[in-house]
């Protein structure tokens, strides 16, 4: 059975880690964070799964009930949010170019491929290189630090100036950098890589602006080898009813890039191998409500679920109050 790890915060504020396999879930005695558990496994030279197996199991816990009560946190964090990096890659999934190309084709002559289509085709050709070789680099973007990561049931808040707040159902890799600068993948998490697609559509060069937004993770960290095929559902609820719903696919079998290639092109930069740092890297999607003409509103609820995860990421949409910013000269 697949091992999943979850982070729990009691009403008292006390932190715990939960290990779940199948329908059974138990607290891990003496463990407060997944990051601490991972660093201990690195120090001992063992896998994360073996580290969990060596820890005494505490009380059983109903993780579905704890999810509904809002006591489950994102499955990774850091006491200093500046040491968590949220980044991602786009145009990585088979079929993902269609929606992006639809957004951009008006700006380019029909007989000329858009930059999006060119990048997608380059990924199809060189995104899964042979072992020991370097493949085509993907589109890459930065979302922010750990302050932008919200819990699985907390609101996703778009800035007051945002033109859109739209879901992106994805799988994210969760990483930690060891004391010697070695990156370690702890596992995978379900993710909503929330973006501003109206801003991006206006001009592709505004992609960077559209991505500087919050993101959420489902509560479960899937430990062990990454599944080749992940099939899930992304939906938007409005006033308790389903406004929009579509299936989505992920996993390497549905991608134009291998995870190893995406990881190589992220961690090749020295600044992303700082010991102790945490990285959440979003692997992309091919399914967006925006490409179906959906216009989200405050109060809409994004819900993303996919096996082998058992719990969703379920986040209502909010808009922040305006903030006036003026630079002072010293």
N, C-alpha and C positions, 0 to 999 in steps of 0.2 A: 504494500500500500504506500502511496505517495506521502511523504512527510511534509507537513505544512507548519510553519511557525508564525505565531501571532503575538503582538504586543498589547498588553492590557493595562488599563489604569482604573483602579478602584475609585469609588466615590470619595475615599479618604485621600486620594492622590497617590497611593502606593502603586509602584510599577511592578509588573510581572511579565514573564514570557510563557506562552502556552504552546505545547506541542500537540498536533492533531494528526491522526492517521485514520482514514475511513470516517466513521461516525464518532470515534472516541477522541476526547481531548482532555489533557491534564496540564496543570501548572507544572513548571520545572522549578524544583526547590532551589532557592538561593540565587535565581537568575532574574535580573531586572530589565535588561535590554538585549536585543538580538545583536547589537553591535558589540557589546561586552562578550557575549557568547562566541561571536566570530573571532574576536581578537584572541580569546583564550585558545580556540582551536588552532589558530595560526601559530601561537607560541608553543603549543604542544605538538605541532606537526601532524595533526589529524584532520579528518574531514568534519564538516559541520554536522553531518548526520551521526558520525561516531561520537562527537562531543555531546550531542543530545542523548544518545544511548547510554552514556556514562553517568548521566545526572539522574538523581532520584525523582520519581514522579510524585507530585502532590495531589491535591484534590481534583476530582473530575469537574469539568466545567461545560456548560451548554453555550457553545460559541455563537449560535444563532441568536439566543436570547441576549447575550452580551453585545452583539452587534446592534440589535434593535434598541438596546438601552444606551447606545453611544459610548460604550466603554472600551471599544477596540480602537487602537491607534494605527497610523501608518506602520507597516512592518519594518521600517528602518528610520532612524533619526540620529541626531548627534546633540550633545548638550550645548554645542555652539553651532547654530544653524549656518554660520558662514562656512563651515567645513562640510556642508552637503552641497553637491553640484547637481543641478537638474539640467540635462541636455537630451538631445534626441536626433533622430535621423528620419528623413522623409523619402518618399518615392522608393520604398523598399519592398513593397508588397505587389504581387502579381495583380494587375488591374488598378493599382493605385494611381497610375498616371491619368486615367480617364477623368476623374473628378478634377484633378489639378489642371489638366490641359483645358478642360471646359472653362475653368476660371480665367485662363490666360490667352486663349486662342484669339480673342477679339483684338488683342494688341499686336498680333503677328499675321503676316500674309498666310493664307491657307496653305500655299505650297511650301512654306518654310516651317520646319519643326520648331516648336517652342523650346526654350531652355529646359523646361520640365520634361518634355518628351525625350529630348536628347539625353538628359541625365538618367531617365528611367531606362532607356535602351542600353546605355552604357552599363548600367547595373545588371540588366539581363545578360549582357555579354561577359562581364567580368566581375560580378558581385559574389561569385562562389568559386574562389580560386582553389587550385590544388593545394594540399598541405605543404607548408614551407614556402609558399609564394604569396605575394601581396596582390590583392585584387583592387578593383576600381573603388575609389573612395566615394562615399555617398554624400548626399546633401546632409548638412549638419547644422544644428541650431542650439542656442542657449536659452534656457527658460528662467534661470535665476538660482538663488541658493535655497537652503532648506526652509527659509521663511515663507517660500511660495508653495510648500507642500502641505496639503490639508488632509485631515483624517477622512476615513472612508465614508462617514455620514455627515461631515461638516459642509457648509455652503462653499461653492466655488464663486468667488466674488470678482466680477469684472470691474476694471477701473471706471470712474465716472465718464472718462473720455472714450471708452471703448465703443466701437460701432456694432459689435456682435460678441456674443459669448456662446461658443459652440463646442460640442463634445468631440473627442477623438478617442474611440475605443481601441486600446492598445495593450500590448504586453511590455513591461519594463524590466530591464536587467538591473539587479541590485548588487552593488560592488563595494568593497572596502580595500583600501591600500595598506599593505603590510608594512612593518617597520623598515624593510629594505627597499620600499618602492614597488613591490610586486603587487599588481592588481589581482584580486580574488573575486570571482562571481559567487555571491552567497545563494542566489536563486533568482526566481522570476516572480513578478507581482502583476496582478491585473491593474490597469491604469486608465485614467481619463486625462489625456494630454490636452486639456482645455485650451482653445485658441480663438483668435479674432479673425474669422475668415473674410469678413467684409473688408477689413483693412488690407489683408493680403491680396484680395482680388483687385483692389484699386491699383496696386502696383506691386509686382513681384519683389521689387527691391525693399518693400516694406515688410517682407516676411519676418525679419528680425523683430520689428515692433509687434507684429501679430502674435509672436511666441512668448513675449515677456508677460506671462500670465501665470496664475496659479495652476496647480495640477493636483490630482488626487490619486491615491493608490487604494486598491482593495486591501482588506486586512491581512491576507494570507501571503506569506513568503513560501513559494514552492521550492523545496530543496532537492538537489540532485540534478541529473541530466535534464536538459530542456526538451519538452515534447516536440516532436516534429510537426504535429498537427494540433491546433487549438481551434475550437469552434465555439462561438458564443453569440450573444444577443446584445444589441445596443438599443435602448429605447428612451423616449422622452415622455414623461407623464405630465399632464396639465390638469389641475383640479381633480387629481386622483384617477384620471382616465388616460389611456395610452394615446398620445398624439401622433407618434411616429415610432416605428420599430423595424429593424433590419438585422439579419444575421451578419456576423463578421468572422473572418478567418485570420489566423496568425500561425506562428511556428514556421520553422525553416522550410517545410514542404510547401508553404504558401507564399514564400518570399523570394525576391530576386537577389538578395544578399544573404550570406551566411552570418550567424551571430558572431563567429570568429572574425569575419572581415569587418563588421561594424565595430567590434571591440578594438581591433587592431588600429583602426583609423581614429578612434577616440583616444586610446591610451598611448598612442605614439608620441603625444605631446608631454613634455616633462612636467608641465604645471598640473596635469591630471594624474600624476603619480606621487602626490605628496602624502607621506606616511600618516595614517590615521583617518584620512578623508573618506567620506562616503560619496558614492556616485549613484544617481538614479538616471538610467539611460533609456529613453523611450524608443522603441523599435519601429514605430510607424503603423499606418493603417490604410485600408482601402475603402473604408465605409464612413461616410459623413452625412448627417441629416441636411447640412447646408447645401450639398449638391442636389438634394431633392427639393430644394426651395423652402425648407423649413426656416422660419424666423422665430428664434427663441425669445421668451419673455421672463422677467423676474418672476420667481415662484415656480417655474418649470423644474422638474426633477430629472436629472440624468441617472439612468441605471444601466450598468454594464456588468454582465455575468458571463462566465465561460468555464466549462469543465477543463481541467480537474479542480479548479477553484470551486469552493462550495458556497462562498459568500460574495455578494456584489460590491462594487463601488457605487454608492447611491448618494448623490449630491444635489441639493437644490441650488438654483441660480440666483445670485444677488448682484446688485450694482452698488459700488461704493459711493459714498458722498463725495462731491467735488472737493478738491484740495488746491488751494492757491499756492504756487511755488514761485518764489522770486529770489534770485541770487543776490547776495549782498557783497559788495566789494570791501575787502579789509584794507 
